[in-house]
């Protein structure tokens, strides 16, 4: 329980921020899953730009590290190409 007004406000901000971060991270993971679980190359290639966009957005908002974003993008592109 926060002991002063500043701590109470910070707690409220953290809750809102955590919810937004979860939305962004979940949409990124869903986009990646759509590429990985695609049944053929055409579907994977069509889903690839959305996955790249979601990964870049998460990195830009510091939800994931920029190196992690590069790693995700590389792996997703490799999977899409190998379908």
C-alpha positions as CSV (number, residue, x, y, z in Angstrom):
1,X,0.0,0.0,0.0
2,X,1.5,3.4,-1.0
3,X,2.3,5.7,1.9
4,X,2.0,9.0,0.0
5,X,0.2,10.6,-3.0
6,X,3.3,10.3,-5.2
7,X,3.6,6.5,-4.5
8,X,-0.2,6.1,-5.1
9,X,0.0,7.9,-8.5
10,X,3.1,5.9,-9.5
11,X,1.2,2.7,-8.6
12,X,-1.7,3.7,-10.8
13,X,0.7,4.6,-13.7
14,X,2.5,1.3,-13.4
15,X,-0.8,-0.7,-13.6
16,X,-1.8,1.2,-16.7
17,X,1.6,0.8,-18.3
18,X,1.7,-2.9,-17.5
19,X,-1.6,-3.4,-19.2
20,X,-0.5,-1.6,-22.3
21,X,2.8,-3.4,-22.4
22,X,1.0,-6.7,-22.1
23,X,-1.3,-5.8,-25.1
24,X,1.7,-4.9,-27.3
25,X,3.7,-8.0,-26.3
26,X,0.7,-10.3,-26.8
27,X,0.0,-8.9,-30.3
28,X,3.6,-9.3,-31.2
29,X,3.7,-13.0,-30.1
30,X,0.4,-13.7,-31.9
31,X,1.8,-12.2,-35.1
32,X,5.0,-14.3,-34.8
33,X,2.8,-17.4,-34.1
34,X,0.8,-16.8,-37.3
35,X,4.0,-16.9,-39.4
36,X,5.4,-19.9,-37.6
37,X,2.2,-21.9,-37.8
38,X,1.4,-21.0,-41.4
39,X,0.8,-24.1,-43.5
40,X,2.6,-22.8,-46.6
41,X,5.0,-20.1,-47.9
42,X,2.3,-17.8,-49.3
43,X,0.5,-17.5,-45.9
44,X,3.7,-17.1,-44.0
45,X,5.0,-14.4,-46.4
46,X,1.7,-12.6,-46.2
47,X,1.8,-12.6,-42.3
48,X,5.5,-11.6,-42.2
49,X,5.2,-7.8,-42.6
50,X,2.7,-7.6,-39.7
51,X,5.0,-9.7,-37.5
52,X,8.0,-7.4,-38.4
53,X,5.9,-4.3,-37.6
54,X,4.7,-5.6,-34.3
55,X,8.3,-6.6,-33.3
56,X,9.6,-3.2,-34.3
57,X,6.8,-1.5,-32.3
58,X,7.6,-3.5,-29.2
59,X,11.3,-2.6,-29.5
60,X,10.6,1.1,-30.0
61,X,8.4,1.1,-26.9
62,X,11.2,-0.6,-24.9
63,X,9.0,-3.6,-24.2
64,X,11.8,-5.8,-25.7
65,X,15.4,-5.0,-26.2
66,X,16.5,-3.9,-29.7
67,X,18.9,-6.9,-30.0
68,X,16.0,-9.3,-29.0
69,X,13.9,-7.6,-31.7
70,X,16.6,-8.3,-34.3
71,X,16.8,-11.9,-33.1
72,X,13.0,-12.4,-33.4
73,X,13.0,-10.8,-36.9
74,X,15.8,-12.9,-38.1
75,X,14.2,-16.1,-36.8
76,X,10.8,-15.3,-38.2
77,X,12.2,-14.4,-41.6
78,X,14.1,-17.6,-41.7
79,X,11.0,-19.7,-40.7
80,X,8.9,-17.9,-43.4
81,X,11.5,-18.6,-46.1
82,X,11.8,-22.2,-45.2
83,X,8.0,-23.0,-45.3
